[in-house]
Amino acid sequence: MKDYLVKAVAYQNQVRAYAVNTTKTVAEAQRRHAALPTATDALGRSMTAGVILGAMLKGEEKVSVKINGGGPLGTILVDSNAKGEVRGYVSNPQTNLEMNEVGKAVGTNGLLTVSKDVGLMHPFVGQIPLVSGEIGEDYTSYLSKSEQTASAVGVDVVMNPDYSVKAAGGFIIQLLPGADEDVMNKIEERMKGIAPLSSVIAEDCTPEQLLEHVLGSENVTMLESMPVQFQCQCSLDRITNAIISLGSEEIQDMIQTDGQAEANCHFCNETYHFDTEQLEALKEVAL
């Protein structure tokens, strides 16, 4: 099954809901960063919630999420947009704890920061102290406190015994303005009695099935779907232009000091190499 996201409404248009399968997307992030299970789980949960936040945007709008709780994982950074494209990295991808304790690996002595570029002069920035480091609870707290939207967030990653990604996915459910106050209580009560998210996504369920599982098939109306993929914004052209922007003197210093230059993208772990001849050519352009 290809990764994709669905948008829906529920409870007679009082709730908006999103669900996504990110199995291949998270597996690609794991491959690029050679991440061990705990790091993969934390990064995958963050990317899953992040791609849903991106799907709430329009056009060329983008969102960035930064999580740093002071734990051994260091910083988790995720970028996504309204097209279902997401990328992410974790500072210490070799982190792996017994029992896969994501909250302990992330830590709680820090912040979750969301920056939205919606085309204005300055981005909208929201920030909250981390609640548990378990990612889903922290995103729930952010949406409820910073964006003043009653929400429920569930994200998870299931690993195979060989450390590969078996399944990844999640959902975000939000009350719409004017909704009855007891609707979220009904949803929360229903969620207490259903199977855990990890066991549901491990069964290779579709995003539609996930929302039906969480909200009840009789309560959900699917609206649209969109593909989801790991997509980095870096490219040879962008790196080349960045070097040119340094100016001819700085490029000459690179040539004299190292005879070469390398640039590595933190998000996709791609390395771009420039030898002396290439740098000389770029120096001429920078003059």
N, C-alpha and C positions, 0 to 999 in steps of 0.2 A: 504494500500500500504506500502510495506517495504521501509525503507530508502535506497536510492542508488544514485550513482553519474554517470554521463555520460561524456565522453570526445568526442569532435567533432572538425572538421575543418570547416571553412566557407569562403565565398568569394574567391573561387578558390584557396584554401589552403594558403591564405594570413593571415588568422586569426585562432587561436586556442581558443577553448571555452570549458568551464566546467559548468555544472549545477548539482544541488544536491537537493534532498528532505531530510531534517533533522528533520522532525516532531517528530518521536519517539525518536531520539537521544536527542533533546532538552528537550522533556518531561521527559526523564530519568534523565537528569541533574537537571531539576527543582525539580523532586521528591527527589533526593538524597540530595539536598541542601535546600529543603523547601523554594524555592525562590518565591518572590512576582513578579507581572507582569513586572515592569520596569527592575528589576534585571534579570529576565528570558529573556526578550527581548534583553538586552545588551549582556548577556552571549551567548544566542542562535545565535545572529548575528555573534559574534566573533568565535564561534565554527563552524558555517557554512562556513565562509571565511577560517578559519584555516584548516578545513578538505579538502578544495579544494587545499590549498597550499601544504598539505601533498600528495595529489594525483599527484602533479607535480613531486614528488620525485621518487626514484627507490629503490628496495630492502629493506634494513634495515635502510634507511635514515629516519630522523625524523626532525620535526620542532616545535619550541615553540614560542608562541606569548604572549607578555606581554603588557597590556594597562593600563596606569594610568594617568588620566587627572586631578587629584585633586578634582574630584567630590565625592558625597556621596557614590557612589558604591565602592570606593577604587580601588584595583587592580583586573583586569581580567587576568587570565592566562589560556592559551589553549595549549595542546600538541596534535600533530597528526602525522601520519606516512603514508607511501605509500600504506598501506593495507586498508585504509578507517576507521581506528580506531582513535577515538578522545576522549579527556576528557578535562574538564575545570571546573574552579570555579571562583567565585567572592567573594571578601573580605566581602562585606556586602549584603548578599542575601535578607535581609528583606527590602531593599530600594524599595520604590514605590512612584512615583510622579504623580500628577494629569496630565492628558492628556498624560501620558506615555512618558515623554520627555527624551528620551535616551541620547541625546547630553548633556543635562543639568546634568543628573545623572552621566555620565562619566566625563564630564568636558573637557576643552581644555588646561589646564595649565599642560602639561605633554607630555609624549612620547608614541609612538608605537614602540616596539622593537621586531624584528624577529631574532631568532637564529636557524640556520640550521646545523644539524649534518649530514654531508655527508661522514663520515668515515675518515676524515683527522685528523691531530693532534689537530687542533683547529676548533671550529665551525665558520661558516660564520655568522656575526652579522650585521644587518642593523637597522637603527634607524632614525625616523623622528618625528618632533613635530606634535602633533595631530592637525588636521584641524578643525573638528567640533564635535568630540565625537560621531558622528552618525554611526561609525564603517565602513560602506561601503565606504564613502568618504575618510576615513583615510587609509583603505587598498589600495584604488586607488592611493592615494598620495604616499604611501610606494612603491608600485610596479613601479610607474612612476619615482620617484626620486631616490630611493635606488637601485632598480634593473634595472633602465633605460629601462623599458618596458612599452610602451603605453598600458594602461589597462582601463577597465571599470568594476567596482565591484558593484553588487547589492545583498543585503542580507536583510532578514526581518523575523519577527516572528509575527504571528497573534494569539491573545489570545481570548479564549471564555469568556462570561460573568462570568462564575464560576472560572475564573483565570487559567483554564487549557489551555494547548497549542492546538490551533486549527490547525495550520500549520506553518511550518518553511522551509526555503530553500533559494536558491540564485544562483548566477552565477558569473564567472569571464571570461572576454573576453580580449584577448591580440593580438596585432599585431605581426606577425612573421617577422624575419629579411627579408628585401627586399620588404616588402609590400608597395603598393602604399600609398602615404601620405594621400590621400583623403578617404581611406577606413574607418578609425575611424570616420571621419566627417560624412560619410554616416550612420554609425551605431548610432552615437550620435543624428543625425537628426531623424532617425527612432524611437529611444527611446523616443524622446520628444512627439511623437504622439500616443504612445501605452498606454494601461491601466497601472496604477501603479502596482509595484511588489506585494504589499500586497494583492491587489484584485485578482491577478492572482494565487498566491500560495494558497489563501483561497479557491479557487475552486478545490483544490485537483488535480492540474495538475501534470503531470509527468515531470521529468527533461528534457526529449526530447521535450515535449510541451512548456516548459519554454524557451528553446533555440530557438525554432521555432517562439515563440511569440516575442522574443527580436530581432532576426536576420532575420526572414522571412524563412519559410520552404524551399523556393526555393534556399536559400543561404547556407544551412547547410547540412553537411554529418556526420552522427553519426559514431563513431569509435568503442567504447567499453564502457562497464559499469562495476561498481564494487559496492558491498554492503558497507554500511556505518553504524557504530554503536558506541555507547558510550562504551568505553573499557578502564578500568584503568589497569595500569601496577603493581599496588601493589598486594601483596599476603602474606599469613602467612609465607611462606618460606623466602621471602625477609625481612620482619620485624624481623623474628627470627635471620637471618644472621646479620642484622644491630645491634641487641642487642649484639650478640656474639662478634662482631667487637669492641665493647666498652671496652672489657677486663673484667677479673674477678673482679678487684677492683671496677670498676664502677657498675657492677651488684650487688656486695655485698652491696654497698652503697644504691642501690635501695631497696634491701631486708630490710636493717636496717632502712631506712628512711620511706618507704611507705608500705613495705611488698607486693608490687605488681608493675606492670608497665602497662601503656596503651599507645598505639600509634594510632593516628588518621590520615588518609590520607586526605589531603585537597581537592584532586581532586574528590574522590568518597564518601567521608564522612564515610568510613568504619572504625570501631574502632576494634583494636586488643588488647585483654586483656591477661596478663600473671600473674598468681598468684605466691605465694612464692615457691611452689614446682616446678613450671615450671622454675622460675628464677634460683633456685638452680641447676637444671639440665643444664641450659644454662651456668651457671658459671663453671661447671665441664668441659664443652666442651671448654670454653674460656681459661682454664688454659694452 
